[in-house]
Amino acid sequence: MLINETSKTTNLTNKAIEYYTEKELIFPDILENGYRDFSENDVERLKKISVLRKLGISVEEIKAVLDDETGDVLQKLSVQKELNSQREQIKRTILDKLSCGSSYSEIKEELKVIEQGLSVIEKLLEAFPGYYGRFICLHFARFLNEPIMTDQQKSAYQEIVTFLDEVPSLNFPEDLQEYLIENTKHISTENIIQMMEDTKRSIENPKDFLSENKEMLEQYLEFKQSDKFKNSPLYKIQSLLKEFNSTSGYYDIFIPAMKRLSTSYAEYYKQLEIANEKLIEQYPNIEKLNS
């Protein structure tokens, strides 16, 4: 298919198609007369490129998306878009403060908070791949919008950055990777945020949560004790995650440092411990809620 027909099929201009060819996003054959011959695969890639560009995805990011067969790159981009949206909201709030007479020195400190939070968030997303990385990244992002004022907070921030730079890779066997990809690929950023909100509500009112979800919790506990669960890929994944968190310093370094860095996370963790006490009191064999 020559470029004019390709242009009509994809609703892209000739110049756009030439640009994506130069950037090696598509690879048309070169005919003897020098014309480019675009294959069906090239056309399909161009259609995808067109959609991704309209969503504000850069050419370099699109290259990574097209080369990725797992969907992990798109999922990371979705998380980054959500985090960017949150940061833009904070920036609008700061602009509003400026317009109402706040000093530029005060605003400078608030902007520094955004930069520091961004540093930790990006490292979280890089350190923990796949669904697990998306979840903990979104989970901790909401606690990273507080100013770093004290020496204790500064020390905690450096501990977190160092931990994330040095944490070993989280690797699953190939069969478990495939299971995790297949069973989490339909979980969107919005789904993760909703799960976190549900957890937040459950720990704020643990007695109500236990009362309202008694039947569901009993069914869950019965399933967790069954041979079916203990022989399942999910059980193996949870076991590997527990081992990783225990040996990587996640529980001993990262979590304590987060509690020192963020007063809101320290309060959340305190509520979580209270909720866990009530949960275990009623269901001794059930696992704790994650931090």
C-alpha positions in Angstrom: 0.0 0.0 0.0 1.5 3.4 -1.1 1.6 6.4 1.2 -1.5 8.2 -0.3 -3.7 5.2 0.3 -2.2 4.6 3.7 -3.0 8.3 4.5 -6.6 7.8 3.6 -6.9 4.5 5.5 -5.3 5.9 8.7 -6.6 9.5 8.5 -3.0 10.7 9.0 -1.2 13.2 6.8 1.7 12.1 4.5 4.1 14.2 6.6 2.9 12.4 9.8 3.4 9.0 8.2 6.9 10.0 7.0 7.7 11.3 10.5 6.7 8.1 12.2 8.7 6.2 9.6 11.8 8.3 10.3 11.3 7.7 14.0 11.3 3.9 13.3 7.8 3.4 14.6 6.9 1.7 11.3 9.0 -0.2 8.8 7.6 0.0 5.3 9.4 -1.8 2.5 11.2 0.2 -0.2 10.1 -0.6 -3.8 12.5 -0.6 -6.8 11.2 2.8 -7.8 12.0 4.2 -4.3 8.4 4.4 -3.1 7.5 3.1 0.3 5.2 0.1 0.5 3.2 0.0 3.8 2.0 -3.4 5.0 -1.2 -4.2 6.9 1.0 -4.4 10.1 2.3 -0.9 9.3 -1.3 0.4 8.9 -2.4 -1.2 12.2 0.6 0.3 14.0 -0.2 3.7 12.5 -3.8 3.5 13.7 -2.5 2.7 17.2 0.0 5.6 17.0 -2.7 8.0 16.0 -4.8 7.1 19.1 -1.8 7.2 21.5 -0.7 10.6 20.1 -4.2 12.0 20.7 -3.9 10.8 24.3 -0.7 12.9 24.8 1.7 10.0 24.6 5.2 10.9 23.3 6.9 9.2 20.4 9.5 7.5 22.7 6.7 6.3 24.9 4.8 5.0 21.9 7.8 3.1 20.8 7.9 1.4 24.2 4.2 0.6 24.0 4.4 -0.9 20.6 7.3 -3.1 21.6 5.7 -4.3 24.8 3.6 -7.5 24.6 2.5 -7.5 28.2 0.6 -4.2 28.5 2.9 -3.2 31.4 4.1 0.0 29.7 0.5 1.2 29.0 -0.4 0.4 32.6 2.5 2.5 33.9 1.6 5.3 31.6 -2.0 5.2 33.0 -0.6 5.5 36.6 1.7 8.4 35.5 -1.2 10.2 33.9 -3.2 9.8 37.2 -0.3 11.1 39.2 0.2 14.0 36.8 -3.4 14.9 37.2 -3.0 14.9 40.9 0.0 17.2 40.7 -1.7 19.5 38.3 -4.5 19.9 40.8 -1.9 20.8 43.5 -0.4 23.3 41.1 -3.8 24.9 40.5 -4.2 25.2 44.2 -0.8 26.9 44.5 -1.6 29.3 41.7 -4.9 30.2 43.5 -2.9 30.9 46.6 -0.6 33.2 44.7 -3.5 35.1 43.2 -4.9 35.6 46.7 -1.7 37.2 48.0 0.5 34.3 49.2 4.2 35.0 49.0 6.5 33.4 46.4 8.7 32.0 49.2 5.8 30.0 50.6 4.9 28.7 47.2 8.5 27.7 46.5 8.4 25.3 49.5 5.1 23.8 48.2 6.7 23.2 44.8 9.6 21.5 46.4 7.1 19.1 48.1 5.8 18.2 44.6 9.3 17.5 43.3 10.3 15.4 46.3 7.1 13.4 46.1 7.6 12.9 42.4 11.1 11.5 43.0 9.8 8.8 45.4 6.8 8.0 43.2 8.9 7.5 40.1 11.3 5.3 42.0 8.4 3.2 43.4 7.0 2.6 39.9 10.5 1.6 38.6 11.4 -0.6 41.6 8.2 -2.7 41.7 6.9 -3.8 38.2 3.5 -4.8 37.0 0.3 -4.6 39.1 2.2 -4.7 42.4 4.1 -1.6 41.4 1.0 0.3 40.2 -0.8 -0.5 43.4 1.9 0.6 45.9 2.8 3.6 43.8 -0.8 4.9 43.9 -1.2 3.8 47.5 1.8 5.8 48.8 1.4 8.8 46.4 -1.4 10.3 48.5 1.0 10.5 51.5 3.8 12.3 49.7 2.3 15.8 49.5 3.4 17.0 52.9 6.4 19.5 53.4 9.6 18.1 54.6 10.4 20.4 57.6 12.3 18.5 60.3 15.6 16.7 60.3 13.8 13.4 61.0 11.7 13.9 57.8 14.8 14.8 55.7 16.6 11.6 57.0 13.5 9.5 56.3 13.3 10.9 52.8 16.9 10.0 52.1 16.4 6.5 53.5 13.4 5.9 51.2 15.3 7.2 48.1 18.4 5.0 49.0 16.2 2.0 49.6 14.4 2.3 46.3 17.7 2.8 44.5 19.2 -0.4 46.0 16.1 -2.7 46.4 16.7 -6.0 44.5 14.5 -6.8 41.5 11.2 -8.4 42.2 11.1 -11.4 39.8 8.5 -14.1 39.5 9.0 -17.5 37.7 7.7 -17.3 34.1 4.5 -19.2 34.8 3.6 -16.9 37.7 4.4 -13.8 35.6 2.0 -15.0 32.9 -0.7 -15.7 35.6 -0.2 -12.3 37.1 -0.3 -10.5 33.8 -3.4 -12.4 32.6 -5.3 -11.8 35.9 -4.5 -8.2 36.4 -4.5 -6.8 32.9 -8.2 -5.7 33.2 -7.6 -3.9 36.6 -7.5 -0.2 35.7 -6.0 2.7 37.6 -9.6 3.6 38.7 -10.1 0.1 40.0 -7.0 0.4 42.2 -8.0 3.8 43.5 -11.4 2.4 44.4 -9.8 -0.6 46.2 -7.7 1.8 48.2 -10.7 3.9 49.1 -12.6 0.8 50.3 -9.6 -0.2 52.5 -9.5 3.3 53.9 -13.2 3.2 54.8 -12.8 -0.3 56.3 -10.0 0.8 58.7 -11.8 4.0 59.7 -14.8 2.0 60.9 -13.5 -1.6 61.5 -16.5 -2.6 63.7 -19.0 -1.6 61.1 -16.9 -3.2 58.3 -16.7 -6.5 60.2 -20.4 -6.5 60.9 -21.5 -5.6 57.4 -19.1 -8.1 55.7 -19.3 -11.0 58.1 -20.5 -13.5 55.5 -17.9 -12.4 52.9 -15.1 -12.6 55.4 -16.0 -16.1 56.6 -16.2 -17.3 53.0 -12.8 -15.7 52.3 -11.2 -17.3 55.3 -12.6 -20.7 54.4 -11.1 -20.3 50.9 -7.7 -19.2 52.3 -7.6 -22.4 54.3 -8.5 -24.7 51.5 -6.2 -27.0 49.6 -7.4 -25.4 46.4 -6.0 -22.0 47.4 -2.8 -23.4 48.8 -2.1 -25.2 45.5 -3.0 -22.1 43.4 -0.7 -19.6 41.6 -2.1 -16.8 43.7 -0.9 -18.5 46.9 2.6 -18.9 45.4 2.6 -15.2 44.4 1.5 -14.1 47.8 4.2 -16.3 49.4 6.9 -14.8 47.1 5.7 -11.3 47.9 5.9 -11.9 51.6 9.4 -13.3 51.3 10.5 -10.4 49.1 9.0 -7.7 51.4 10.7 -9.4 54.4 14.1 -9.8 52.9 14.3 -6.6 50.8 13.9 -4.2 53.7 10.4 -3.2 52.7 9.1 -3.8 56.2 12.2 -2.9 58.2 13.4 0.2 56.2 10.8 1.5 53.8 7.6 1.4 56.0 9.3 2.9 59.2 10.8 5.6 57.0 7.4 6.4 55.5 5.9 6.7 59.0 8.6 9.2 59.9 8.3 11.1 56.6 4.6 11.5 56.4 2.3 12.3 59.4 -0.7 11.3 57.3 0.8 7.9 56.6 1.8 7.5 60.3 -1.9 8.1 61.2 -3.1 5.8 58.5 -0.7 3.0 59.7 -2.0 3.5 63.3 -5.6 3.1 62.1 -4.5 0.0 60.2 -3.0 -1.6 63.3 -6.2 -1.0 65.2 -8.3 -2.5 62.4 -5.9 -5.5 62.2 -6.3 -6.1 66.0 -10.1 -6.2 65.7 -9.9 -8.3 62.6 -7.6 -10.9 64.2 -9.6 -10.8 67.4 -12.7 -12.0 65.5 -10.9 -14.2 62.9 -7.6 -15.5 64.4 -6.5 -17.3 61.3 -7.0 -14.4 58.9 -4.1 -12.4 57.5 -3.5 -8.8 58.4 -4.5 -6.0 56.1 -1.5 -4.7 54.0 0.2 -1.5 55.0 
